[in-house]
Amino acid sequence: MEKPAESARSRPFNGKVKVLKILISFYSRTGNTRNIAARIGREFEDNIENEVVVEEIKESGVDRGGVSGYVKAGKDALSRRRSEIITPVNNPGNFDLVVIGGPVWAWTVSPPVSTYCSDYGVEAIKVAFFCCMGGSGAKKTFSEMQKLCKKIPLEVISFKDRELKTEEIILRKKIQNFVAACQE
Ligand SMILES: Cc1cc2nc3c(=O)[nH]c(=O)nc-3n(C[C@H](O)[C@H](O)[C@H](O)COP(=O)(O)O)c2cc1C
């Protein structure tokens, strides 16, 4: 039977509830990862009064829109072409935990997330990862992110596009379990 998500509110830390400063950094081409990032953020805030900042990773000088953008995204991921990203506002080193998310592209991490992990994720004290995907590639994506951040994640979680549309209760539970595991 699935373990129920424990309420972090009831979990004392040195006699007090431990409040964390959390940065959620995500890249999203079509909105799925953005949606999940916002939901993870709300769950962290609801769980206990964590301080949560959600920041979008933005590429510079590339258009990923439309069919040509899709094709280029696939080629860039396959060739592991470096993506240039706009310097993030938030320094990962200033947070207790950095949760990094993005879509799976060509069965691996997308170039903007890859750049974020190698250039900024390395500065994080602790990391956790999430990804959105059509159906497969999460394992490779997480192992690449781990290598680039040079850190073992506290927890990882993947979401299939189908789940986002049809499985609200399962989705909610998965997010609750992920957040609870990150707070242990
Ligand atoms: C270029 C490209 C390659 C993709 N490759 C994969 C893949 O290998 N495996 C998979 O399950 N989904 C793949 N997808 C689907 C996306 O990972 C999925 O739709 C995801 O939810 C998109 O997230 P976003 O809306 O945040 O951009 C690919 C999408 C794109 C654009």
The ligand as an SDF file (V2000), in Angstrom:
LIG
                    3D

 31 33  0  0  0  0  0  0  0  0999 V2000
   12.1170   18.1900  -28.8860 C   0  0  0  0  0  0  0  0  0  0  0  0
   11.2860   17.3650  -27.9480 C   0  0  0  0  0  0  0  0  0  0  0  0
   11.6760   16.0800  -27.6290 C   0  0  0  0  0  0  0  0  0  0  0  0
   10.9230   15.3090  -26.7560 C   0  0  0  0  0  0  0  0  0  0  0  0
   11.3700   14.0590  -26.4130 N   0  0  0  0  0  0  0  0  0  0  0  0
   10.6980   13.3350  -25.5190 C   0  0  0  0  0  0  0  0  0  0  0  0
   11.1950   12.0670  -25.0730 C   0  0  0  0  0  0  0  0  0  0  0  0
   12.2600   11.6110  -25.4570 O   0  0  0  0  0  0  0  0  0  0  0  0
   10.4500   11.3590  -24.1970 N   0  0  0  0  0  0  0  0  0  0  0  0
    9.2540   11.8070  -23.7340 C   0  0  0  0  0  0  0  0  0  0  0  0
    8.6310   11.1040  -22.9500 O   0  0  0  0  0  0  0  0  0  0  0  0
    8.7560   13.0120  -24.1140 N   0  0  0  0  0  0  0  0  0  0  0  0
    9.4500   13.7930  -24.9860 C   0  0  0  0  0  0  0  0  0  0  0  0
    8.9790   15.0270  -25.3480 N   0  0  0  0  0  0  0  0  0  0  0  0
    7.7040   15.4930  -24.7920 C   0  0  0  0  0  0  0  0  0  0  0  0
    7.8860   16.4910  -23.6280 C   0  0  0  0  0  0  0  0  0  0  0  0
    8.8760   16.0530  -22.7320 O   0  0  0  0  0  0  0  0  0  0  0  0
    6.5760   16.6330  -22.8510 C   0  0  0  0  0  0  0  0  0  0  0  0
    5.5220   16.9810  -23.6970 O   0  0  0  0  0  0  0  0  0  0  0  0
    6.6780   17.6440  -21.7160 C   0  0  0  0  0  0  0  0  0  0  0  0
    5.5480   17.5340  -20.9050 O   0  0  0  0  0  0  0  0  0  0  0  0
    6.7930   19.0530  -22.2200 C   0  0  0  0  0  0  0  0  0  0  0  0
    6.9870   19.9070  -21.1180 O   0  0  0  0  0  0  0  0  0  0  0  0
    6.8180   21.5030  -21.2310 P   0  0  0  0  0  0  0  0  0  0  0  0
    5.3860   21.7460  -21.6110 O   0  0  0  0  0  0  0  0  0  0  0  0
    7.1420   22.0190  -19.8900 O   0  0  0  0  0  0  0  0  0  0  0  0
    7.7470   22.0060  -22.2880 O   0  0  0  0  0  0  0  0  0  0  0  0
    9.7100   15.8150  -26.2120 C   0  0  0  0  0  0  0  0  0  0  0  0
    9.3270   17.1210  -26.5420 C   0  0  0  0  0  0  0  0  0  0  0  0
   10.1110   17.9020  -27.3770 C   0  0  0  0  0  0  0  0  0  0  0  0
    9.7140   19.3220  -27.6750 C   0  0  0  0  0  0  0  0  0  0  0  0
  1  2  1  0
  2  3  1  0
  2 30  2  0
  3  4  2  0
  4  5  1  0
  4 28  1  0
  5  6  2  0
  6  7  1  0
  6 13  1  0
  7  8  2  0
  7  9  1  0
  9 10  1  0
 10 11  2  0
 10 12  1  0
 12 13  2  0
 13 14  1  0
 14 15  1  0
 14 28  1  0
 15 16  1  0
 16 17  1  0
 16 18  1  0
 18 19  1  0
 18 20  1  0
 20 21  1  0
 20 22  1  0
 22 23  1  0
 23 24  1  0
 24 25  2  0
 24 26  1  0
 24 27  1  0
 28 29  2  0
 29 30  1  0
 30 31  1  0
M  END
$$$$
